[in-house]
Amino acid sequence: MCYNIDVNSHLKPLGKYLLIDLLGSIAWFPVWWYTVGLKRQAVKAVRALEYRYQAYGFRIWIRNFFVPMYGQYDFGGRAISILMRFVVLIGRGIALVVEGLVLSLGVAVWAAAPTLFLVFALTNLSKGLFMEQVKFLLG
Amino acid sequence: MQENQTIEAIVCKGCGGEPRLSAQCKLCGGAGIGVAGTDGFLVWEERVDEFMIALRKARRQINAFFHLGLLAVVLVFLVLFAWQANRLEDLGELQTLAFWVSGYWYVTLFWFACFFGTFLVFRLSEYSVESKALPNWGKTHRQLEHEEKIAEKKAGFRFDVAPYFSVTARDVVESAYNLAKKLQRTEVTPQTLFAAALASPSGGVFMVRLGMQFDKVKEPITNVLLADDAGNPPVHLSRDAKKVLALAYADARANQRRHVEVMEIFLQAFKNSPKIQDVLDQLGFPPEHVVHVGEWIRLRSKLKEDHDRFQALAALKPKSTMNRAMTAQQTSLLDRFSEDLTLMARNGYIAPAVGRQKELAEMLRGIESGRRSLVLVGEPGSGKTALVEELARMMVEENVPPELFDRRLVSVNIAQVVAAGDPGMAAERFLSLMHEVGVSGNIVLVMNNIESLTGAGLGGPMDLAEMLASELDKGYLLAICTTTPQAWTRYIERRSLANKLIKINIPETDYEDTIKVLMARSGLIEYDNKVFFSYAALDKAAALSERFVHEKASPERALDIIREAAVLARKSRGKKTFVTADDVAKVVHEKTNIPVESMTTSEASKLMNLEQKLHERVIGQEEAVQAVSRALKRSRAELREGKRPIANFLFLGPTGVGKTELTKALAAEYFGSEEAMVRLDMSEYQDKASVYRVIGAPGDDRGGLLTEAVRNKPYTIVLLDELEKAHPDILTLFLQVMDDGRLTDGVGRTVDFTNVMLIATSNAGTPFIQAEVTKNTPLEQIKRGLLENELKGIFRPEFLNRFDGVIVFRPLTMDDVTQIAWLMINGITRRLAEKGMNFRAEDSAVEELAKEGFDPLYGARPLRRVIQEKVDTALADLMLQGKVGRKDTLILEPGGNIRVEKAPEL
């Protein structure tokens, strides 16, 4: 016995499906970019910030704020330690804020990118110079 | 094997799970059947048919083509832009806005390239990731506990498992569909899924590890598939197949996998297909083996996944001894006497532990309970260190209770601390260490073998246990100690230190867990030796080490064996070979001297001819010879009960009839040499105190004569000569040996007697035997008479009952003695031949000797004396007088005369 696969019965719907898939993706692109994609970027930025937050050990440092560093339990040790912790926390806080800003900038760039690129592209396209140059290039 | 079948699948009420109906069922959305899981009601919703398969394939190809094309366009545009921009006379133009918006053709292309670039990013992130990561992937214990809590809320919702299947796993589902279609079946069943998984690359690895050849299993498995319902398309996923896919998801989740992989489908399909199980079992692959190999391959890839995650988390852990809160202090003294396990784990020097979840949970619970310090009590090799190391890895991941957070695990070398010799100095050093731990505040101490703190190894006044107890009492210190059960009972249990510690028993791993440890650790051994382990090798190592190796506990002893087997395989066959079960058996044989390899033909023929061989040395006594050789055959064919000695025999009979001789002959023929036996003359054990000589005095590490001998040489004959003379207490000891095959010595070590052949001889009841033999009573009747009457006052019935055979040696007849005389004369011939002389005896002379040496009361012993006096002495005289030289022939004649035939002159 031999079983023939009926290829034609599948080719049509397949082609249709793929065309919709491809064209659909063009329509889906802007929606995706500003919903799913943007959210994904934001989440990534937040995770990166969280990782940095963990790496800086804020929680550990705040919890141990009054615990002297390097086991120096005398008054001087405590005082210096509190001061140091304060300074370091401020320093790391600033670093975290800067990193946060950089990451937010990344998200903003993500949001702006396609629109900006398209606007610039279309602006250039609409200038008479472009058409002239293209005509010249094509001879 | 049936474990997963206990997870009840729930069938849709609307369509009854019937594949054809469920396709249109609105109630279940096409799922038909599912199982309850933590993420909800697990179902496989995706349609698997030609269209979907073709779509997936076409999509993959078109996407690849499209993305490459898009990338090319972007690159060409950018290159054109760069080329043109480079030709600008004034590059400063690039800094003006006007340049970017003036409409230059290449600037326009640049902007389009950027825009298409964003589109490409969108396409790549949305259209090329084909499977999702499992929801519990990479989560900590705490997050997982939280998920378990909210599981009930999700229970009411359908959860489609299909998106979590990896690309290769989906390929398997699709090739199962194609297989069913090709074989003209109406449904994809668990069998089809199994066959498809077996034919995949992972299946190939599986077969290699199991030692399975595809050609040999192809036909039987195809026959199983052909037994499914035949029919025309469309082909559907059967109810059971959908259940298998849902279970594969549950399995992957339970094992914290990233995706559902081929091995999960493989294992679940196998577990849910009794037909496949039967077929493979018949082909020599028992279900446990198949499942184990599947789990092994899965474990390998899981270890790899875990490693990647571990490395990401390890980057957060400090590289130095300082903790992240920076409250710690330098601990220079401690650093000198210790090693930092968390640092080692962080740097990747510690392998993950497998299994032992129960003990780990117990440890963490103990630490969280507030009484804090722990002691792990287990035999050497049972995995105490591995557990501590696993804790170090968890501390690196910070996947631990708050008590262990941001701390380091430091293992102190107690032997070095107490090595000062001077107790005062050791105590001072110890206190300084404790002080450092205290002020540093971020250290969890590990102290291996804490019995050395009590001076156990030294026997002196070096006792730091009380000191440790009082330091623990102060509460600033968290310690994890280890010790062995014997040391715990002997040195620690009744001291105050014991009260400060939470005891956690670490039992030996059983066969199943040992196999898992071997699977996990074999990778490194393979890498080191450039060889590969077959499953049979690991299975053999786990099984044989459990039975025959007793110096260490499992899993360490099994690991030792596979390490040696790997080296053996590499040295004998070179790199890139497989370590087989025979390699493992060879290692075990060399270690224990027990023949555990599969029997070779020469050995089999040796066993078959054993009776004949024994008869060459022992004259008469057919019953005895037959009984011992049969017992050995049973033992070697692995047909005996595993938990008893190879055989227990009681040889009864008059002196000099061959009881001891038979034992010696057996030792020489089968156990290698006459000396391969442990012989105890029970006349030396007549008083009660001699029990200690047999098993060792309590607390005496040297052990007893018998227990030590058997511990060192477990495959041997134990000969108890003249048993009736032993003290009854000693006989009681042997009750246990004969029944359970083990004996505990004075120190508490259990000695294995299961590879011992226990032979006791006794001449109790001799007058009765002699009298009955004279009356020509059959041996069977004599034996009954002995057991029922004669031996009653000597041995207790329960003792006699434990012998596999009570064998009566009948007194020797004149005929027997003549044969023995010939044996002895042959012995003289051999000895003289060594001196270069020939010797022979005339028949009548030997008969004369036999007649003279025959004594029904004393067996063959008088004959030996007669031959010594008449033959040996005469020979000695001749030699001393120089009447006989090399190459001369000596002839024994009647009357004890020895004639010398001189060799011809040269």
Interface residues (C-beta under 8 A of the other chain):
Chain A: M1 Y3 I5 H10 P13 L14 Y17 L18 D21 L22 S25 I26 W28 F29 W32 W33 V36 G37 R40 Q54 A55 G57 I60 W61 R63 N64 V67 P68 M69 Y70 G71 A113 P114 F117 L118 F120 A121 T123 N124 L125 S126 K127 G128 L129 F130 Q133 V134 L137
Chain B: E50 F51 A54 L55 A58 R59 I62 F66 W100 V101 S102 G103 Y104 W105 V107 T108 W111 F112 C114 F115 G117 T118 F119 F122 R123 S125 E126 Y127 K181 K182 Q184 P233 L316 R324 A325 M326 T327 A328 Q329 Q330 D406 V439 S440 G441
